[in-house]
Amino acid sequence: MSDTMTAVRNQVSGKLIERAQTDGDFRALLKSEPHKALQQLLGVDPIPGFKINVIDEKPGEINIVLPAKIAQDELPDELLDLASGGVSFSSFVLYGDNYKKPAK
């Protein structure tokens, strides 16, 4: 995975975990419907074609996830836009769940 993709993944994962630790309803949504949780947090699901596994650690255990190597040509256009700078990813993370769409 490229450095940019690693940074994007780490930023999204960190925000998901942070929100799940402080918001029980969001945690339940993340566990049951991770794509909807991404949509709620970012305002968009940047990886709709990917399967997302959420593991709820139990006391006394540690899970280590080794990310798969993903070729740039395997990524959906939405995620490529985020990683390539076509869209400011931080704007989704910082404002995604607080963003209000303009009234029509």
DOMIVEX-719446 format. One line per field, with one value per residue: residue number from 1; x, y, z of N, C-alpha, C in turn; residue in three letters. Coordinates in steps of 0.001 Angstrom, whole numbers, plus 524288, in hexadecimal, padded with zeros to 5 digits. Each point is the difference from the previous one (the first is absolute). Layout:
N
n	[NUM | ...]
n_x	[X | ...]
n_y	[Y | ...]
n_z	[Z | ...]
ca_x	[X | ...]
ca_y	[Y | ...]
ca_z	[Z | ...]
c_x	[X | ...]
c_y	[Y | ...]
c_z	[Z | ...]
res	[ALA | ...]
//
This chain:
104
n	[1 | 2 | 3 | 4 | 5 | 6 | 7 | 8 | 9 | 10 | 11 | 12 | 13 | 14 | 15 | 16 | 17 | 18 | 19 | 20 | 21 | 22 | 23 | 24 | 25 | 26 | 27 | 28 | 29 | 30 | 31 | 32 | 33 | 34 | 35 | 36 | 37 | 38 | 39 | 40 | 41 | 42 | 43 | 44 | 45 | 46 | 47 | 48 | 49 | 50 | 51 | 52 | 53 | 54 | 55 | 56 | 57 | 58 | 59 | 60 | 61 | 62 | 63 | 64 | 65 | 66 | 67 | 68 | 69 | 70 | 71 | 72 | 73 | 74 | 75 | 76 | 77 | 78 | 79 | 80 | 81 | 82 | 83 | 84 | 85 | 86 | 87 | 88 | 89 | 90 | 91 | 92 | 93 | 94 | 95 | 96 | 97 | 98 | 99 | 100 | 101 | 102 | 103 | 104]
n_x	[8035A | 7FE8C | 803CE | 7FE13 | 7FFA1 | 804B3 | 8016B | 7FD89 | 801D9 | 804A3 | 7FF50 | 7FDFC | 80389 | 80381 | 7FDA8 | 7FFD5 | 804C4 | 801D3 | 7FD18 | 801B5 | 80451 | 7FDEC | 7FE6B | 7FD02 | 7FCA5 | 803F1 | 801AC | 7FB0B | 7FF66 | 8048F | 7FE50 | 7FB50 | 80108 | 804C8 | 7FDB0 | 7FBCF | 80340 | 80291 | 7FB7A | 7FEA5 | 80494 | 80045 | 7FB09 | 8037A | 7FEB4 | 804FC | 7FE35 | 7FC0D | 803DE | 80205 | 80176 | 7FD2F | 80418 | 7FC6C | 8044F | 7FCBB | 80461 | 80165 | 7FEBF | 80503 | 7FE40 | 80359 | 7FDC7 | 8030E | 7FF22 | 8012E | 80048 | 7FC40 | 80348 | 7FEF6 | 7FF6C | 80272 | 800A2 | 80074 | 8018B | 7FB89 | 7FD9D | 7FC06 | 8023D | 80090 | 7FB55 | 7FE79 | 8023C | 7FE14 | 7FCC1 | 7FCF6 | 7FFB2 | 7FEFE | 802D7 | 80361 | 7FE0E | 80062 | 804BF | 801A9 | 7FD70 | 8016D | 8004D | 80269 | 80114 | 7FE2E | 7FCE3 | 80152 | 7FC77 | 7FC7D]
n_y	[7FB72 | 803D8 | 80374 | 80213 | 7FB5A | 7FF12 | 804BC | 7FF47 | 7FB30 | 801A5 | 80412 | 7FD22 | 7FC43 | 803B9 | 80287 | 7FB81 | 7FEB1 | 804C2 | 8000F | 7FB32 | 80230 | 803FC | 7FD00 | 7FE26 | 80392 | 80363 | 7FE6C | 7FFE6 | 804AE | 80181 | 7FD81 | 80225 | 804F8 | 7FE06 | 7FEA0 | 7FEEE | 7FDA4 | 7FE00 | 7FECA | 7FE56 | 7FDAB | 7FE18 | 7FE81 | 7FC1F | 7FBDD | 800F6 | 7FBDC | 80152 | 7FED6 | 80220 | 7FB53 | 80197 | 7FE43 | 8000F | 80048 | 7FE2A | 80272 | 7FBB3 | 800EF | 8011A | 8028B | 7FEFE | 80309 | 7FD69 | 80424 | 7FC72 | 80501 | 7FF0A | 7FE14 | 804EF | 7FE30 | 8042C | 7FC62 | 7FE21 | 804D9 | 800BB | 80272 | 7FF0D | 7FB66 | 7FF28 | 8024C | 7FD2D | 7FBC1 | 8017B | 801B6 | 7FCDF | 7FE01 | 803DF | 7FBD6 | 80374 | 8021A | 7FB2A | 7FF1C | 804CD | 7FFD3 | 7FB28 | 7FF13 | 8047B | 7FDFC | 80490 | 7FD06 | 80360 | 80334 | 7FD16]
n_z	[80000 | 7FCFE | 800DB | 7FB98 | 7FDCA | 801E1 | 7FE9A | 7FB83 | 7FF72 | 801A4 | 7FCDF | 7FC32 | 80086 | 80091 | 7FC0F | 7FD61 | 80195 | 7FF0D | 7FBBF | 7FEB5 | 801DD | 7FD70 | 7FC17 | 803CF | 7FE4B | 7FF7F | 804A1 | 80193 | 7FDC1 | 80202 | 80432 | 7FF86 | 7FEE8 | 7FF5B | 7FBA3 | 802D0 | 80348 | 7FBFC | 7FDE5 | 804B3 | 8008A | 7FB23 | 80012 | 7FF8D | 7FD37 | 80137 | 8028E | 7FCEB | 7FCD6 | 8044B | 801B0 | 8040B | 8029D | 803BC | 802DF | 8037E | 80168 | 80252 | 804F5 | 80038 | 7FBC7 | 7FC4B | 7FC6F | 7FCCE | 7FD05 | 7FC95 | 7FE72 | 7FC9C | 7FC91 | 7FEE7 | 7FB49 | 7FE1F | 7FC4F | 804E0 | 800E5 | 802A1 | 7FC1F | 8033C | 800FF | 7FAF3 | 7FF7B | 80415 | 7FE06 | 7FB63 | 80389 | 7FD16 | 804B7 | 80318 | 8011E | 801E1 | 7FBB1 | 7FE11 | 801CB | 7FEE1 | 7FB7D | 7FEBA | 8051C | 7FF26 | 7FB5F | 7FEEE | 7FD1F | 7FC32 | 801E3 | 7FD9E]
ca_x	[7FCA6 | 80335 | 80004 | 7FB34 | 7FBAB | 800AA | 7FE70 | 7FA49 | 7FDB9 | 800F3 | 7FCD0 | 7FA8F | 7FF9B | 80060 | 7FB22 | 7FBEA | 800E0 | 7FF00 | 7FA59 | 7FDA0 | 8012B | 7FD03 | 7FA96 | 7FE37 | 7FCBC | 80387 | 802E8 | 7FC81 | 7FF70 | 804F5 | 8005F | 7FBE8 | 7FFD2 | 80485 | 7FFA0 | 7FC97 | 8030B | 8037E | 7FCB0 | 7FE7D | 8048D | 8029B | 7FC62 | 8007B | 802A4 | 803FE | 80178 | 7FB24 | 800B3 | 8036D | 7FDBF | 80262 | 7FF7A | 800CA | 800FD | 7FF69 | 803A7 | 7FE3B | 80429 | 803E1 | 801AD | 801E7 | 7FFA9 | 8039B | 7FE21 | 803EE | 7FD1B | 8011E | 80261 | 7FC14 | 8022E | 7FD1F | 7FBDB | 7FBBE | 7FD01 | 7FBA9 | 80123 | 7FF18 | 80471 | 80477 | 7FF83 | 8018F | 80591 | 8033D | 7FF97 | 7FBAE | 7FC59 | 802A4 | 7FDE5 | 7FF34 | 7FAF8 | 7FC17 | 800D2 | 7FF1D | 7FAD7 | 7FC4A | 7FB3E | 7FDA5 | 7FED0 | 7FA7B | 7FF47 | 7FCF8 | 7FA70 | 7FED0]
ca_y	[8048E | 804B5 | 80324 | 8031C | 7FC88 | 7FE98 | 8048E | 80073 | 7FBB4 | 80102 | 8046E | 7FE3A | 7FC3D | 802ED | 802E3 | 7FC31 | 7FDFE | 80453 | 800D1 | 7FB55 | 7FFD5 | 803F9 | 80003 | 7FA96 | 7FEEC | 7FFAE | 7FB19 | 7FBC9 | 80073 | 7FE69 | 7FA4C | 7FD5D | 801EF | 8037A | 803C0 | 80446 | 80311 | 80349 | 803FB | 803B4 | 802DF | 802EE | 80236 | 7FCC9 | 7FAFF | 80008 | 7FAB6 | 7FCF1 | 7FAB0 | 7FD09 | 7FDB6 | 8023C | 7FCC8 | 802DF | 7FC51 | 80276 | 7FD7C | 7FEB0 | 800B6 | 7FBD4 | 7FE56 | 80403 | 7FE67 | 802A6 | 7FF6C | 800F4 | 801CD | 7FDB4 | 80382 | 80162 | 802CD | 804CB | 7FF15 | 7FD27 | 8037C | 802BD | 80572 | 8036F | 7FFAE | 80243 | 805AD | 8018C | 7FF0D | 802EE | 805A0 | 80221 | 801DA | 80070 | 7FBF9 | 80208 | 802B0 | 7FC10 | 7FE39 | 8043B | 8025E | 7FC5B | 7FEF5 | 804F5 | 802DA | 800E1 | 8012B | 804C3 | 7FF5D | 800E5]
ca_z	[80000 | 7FFBC | 804C6 | 80014 | 80153 | 8057E | 80318 | 7FF98 | 8030C | 8058D | 801AD | 80049 | 8044E | 804E6 | 800E7 | 80121 | 80547 | 803A7 | 8005E | 8024B | 8059C | 802CF | 7FE33 | 7FFF9 | 7FB69 | 7FB83 | 80096 | 7FE59 | 7FA52 | 7FDA3 | 8005A | 7FCFB | 7FA9B | 7FFA5 | 7FBAD | 801C6 | 803BF | 7FCD0 | 7FD94 | 80416 | 801C9 | 7FBD7 | 7FC40 | 7FB51 | 800D0 | 7FBED | 7FE55 | 80005 | 7FE12 | 80370 | 804B8 | 804A8 | 804B0 | 804DD | 8043A | 8051E | 8039B | 80544 | 803D9 | 80016 | 7FACA | 7FC66 | 7FA89 | 7FC7A | 7FAAB | 7FBFD | 7FB6D | 7FAE9 | 7FC31 | 7FC21 | 7FB80 | 7FEE0 | 7FC25 | 8027D | 8035D | 7FD81 | 7FEAA | 80478 | 80386 | 7FD38 | 8006C | 80541 | 800C2 | 7FC54 | 800F0 | 7FCFE | 803F6 | 80509 | 8036B | 80544 | 80056 | 80157 | 80556 | 803AD | 7FFA3 | 7FDBC | 802ED | 80181 | 7FB39 | 7FECE | 7FA7D | 7FF45 | 7FECC | 7FA70]
c_x	[80385 | 7FFC4 | 7FAFF | 7FB61 | 80055 | 7FE39 | 7FA12 | 7FD6C | 8009F | 7FC9B | 7FA4A | 7FF47 | 8001E | 7FAFE | 7FB7B | 80077 | 7FEC5 | 7FA28 | 7FD56 | 800F4 | 7FCAD | 7FA28 | 7FE2C | 7FCB0 | 80361 | 8031A | 7FCB5 | 7FF44 | 804F0 | 8008F | 7FC16 | 7FFE9 | 80477 | 7FFBC | 7FC74 | 802D0 | 803DC | 7FCFB | 7FE8D | 804A7 | 8022B | 7FC4E | 80006 | 80285 | 8041A | 8018C | 7FB3D | 800AF | 80356 | 7FCE5 | 802EC | 7FEDF | 8013C | 80075 | 7FFC9 | 80397 | 7FD81 | 80474 | 803B4 | 8019F | 801BF | 7FF9C | 803CE | 7FE29 | 80478 | 7FD1F | 801B7 | 802BA | 7FC07 | 802AB | 7FC9F | 7FB85 | 7FB75 | 7FC67 | 7FB84 | 8016C | 7FF5E | 804A5 | 804E8 | 7FFD6 | 801D4 | 805E5 | 80369 | 7FFC7 | 7FBB7 | 7FBD0 | 8030C | 7FD94 | 7FEE9 | 7FAD6 | 7FBA1 | 80072 | 7FEA9 | 7FA56 | 7FBBA | 7FB08 | 7FD60 | 7FE3C | 7FA26 | 7FF95 | 7FCBB | 7FA58 | 7FF12 | 7FBDE]
c_y	[804C9 | 802F2 | 80329 | 7FCA5 | 7FE4C | 80474 | 800A9 | 7FBD9 | 800FC | 8046F | 7FE60 | 7FC41 | 802BF | 802E3 | 7FC49 | 7FE00 | 80431 | 800D1 | 7FB6A | 7FFA9 | 803D4 | 7FFEE | 7FA5B | 7FE95 | 7FF72 | 7FAE7 | 7FB68 | 80011 | 7FE29 | 7FA14 | 7FD4A | 80191 | 803ED | 803FB | 80495 | 80376 | 80392 | 80476 | 80433 | 80367 | 803A7 | 802D5 | 7FD10 | 7FADF | 7FF88 | 7FAA0 | 7FC69 | 7FA58 | 7FC8E | 7FDBB | 80256 | 7FC5A | 8035E | 7FBF3 | 802FD | 7FD1B | 7FF23 | 8011B | 7FB4C | 7FDFC | 804B5 | 7FDBC | 8033C | 7FEDC | 8015F | 8018E | 7FD38 | 80409 | 800E1 | 80307 | 804C6 | 7FF0A | 7FCDC | 80383 | 80287 | 805B8 | 803AA | 8000E | 80220 | 805EF | 801E4 | 7FF8C | 80369 | 805DB | 80283 | 80241 | 80040 | 7FC1E | 80222 | 802EB | 7FC2C | 7FE7F | 80447 | 801D1 | 7FC3E | 7FF43 | 80503 | 8031D | 80061 | 8016C | 804EE | 7FEC3 | 8013B | 80417]
c_z	[80000 | 80529 | 80079 | 801A2 | 805B7 | 80384 | 7FFF9 | 80362 | 805DB | 80209 | 800A5 | 80499 | 80543 | 8014C | 8013A | 8059A | 8040F | 800D0 | 802AF | 805DE | 8031C | 7FEBA | 7FF5C | 7FB4C | 7FB1E | 80030 | 7FE20 | 7FA11 | 7FD3E | 80008 | 7FC6C | 7FA3E | 7FF1B | 7FB91 | 8016D | 803F2 | 7FD27 | 7FD88 | 803FA | 8019D | 7FBD0 | 7FC4F | 7FADA | 8019C | 7FBBD | 7FE07 | 7FFC1 | 7FE44 | 80378 | 8048C | 804A7 | 8049A | 804BA | 80457 | 8051F | 803CE | 8054E | 803CC | 7FFF2 | 7FAAB | 7FCD6 | 7FA83 | 7FCD1 | 7FA77 | 7FC4B | 7FB0A | 7FAFD | 7FC97 | 7FBAD | 7FBA7 | 7FEE6 | 7FC3A | 8023A | 8031D | 7FD0D | 7FF24 | 804A5 | 803B2 | 7FD66 | 8003A | 80555 | 800AD | 7FC91 | 800D4 | 7FCCC | 80388 | 80512 | 803C6 | 80570 | 80079 | 80134 | 805B2 | 803ED | 8000F | 7FE3E | 8030A | 801E2 | 7FB3C | 7FF2A | 7FA42 | 7FF7D | 7FEA5 | 7FA4F | 7FF70]
res	[MET | SER | ASP | THR | MET | THR | ALA | VAL | ARG | ASN | GLN | VAL | SER | GLY | LYS | LEU | ILE | GLU | ARG | ALA | GLN | THR | ASP | GLY | ASP | PHE | ARG | ALA | LEU | LEU | LYS | SER | GLU | PRO | HIS | LYS | ALA | LEU | GLN | GLN | LEU | LEU | GLY | VAL | ASP | PRO | ILE | PRO | GLY | PHE | LYS | ILE | ASN | VAL | ILE | ASP | GLU | LYS | PRO | GLY | GLU | ILE | ASN | ILE | VAL | LEU | PRO | ALA | LYS | ILE | ALA | GLN | ASP | GLU | LEU | PRO | ASP | GLU | LEU | LEU | ASP | LEU | ALA | SER | GLY | GLY | VAL | SER | PHE | SER | SER | PHE | VAL | LEU | TYR | GLY | ASP | ASN | TYR | LYS | LYS | PRO | ALA | LYS]
//
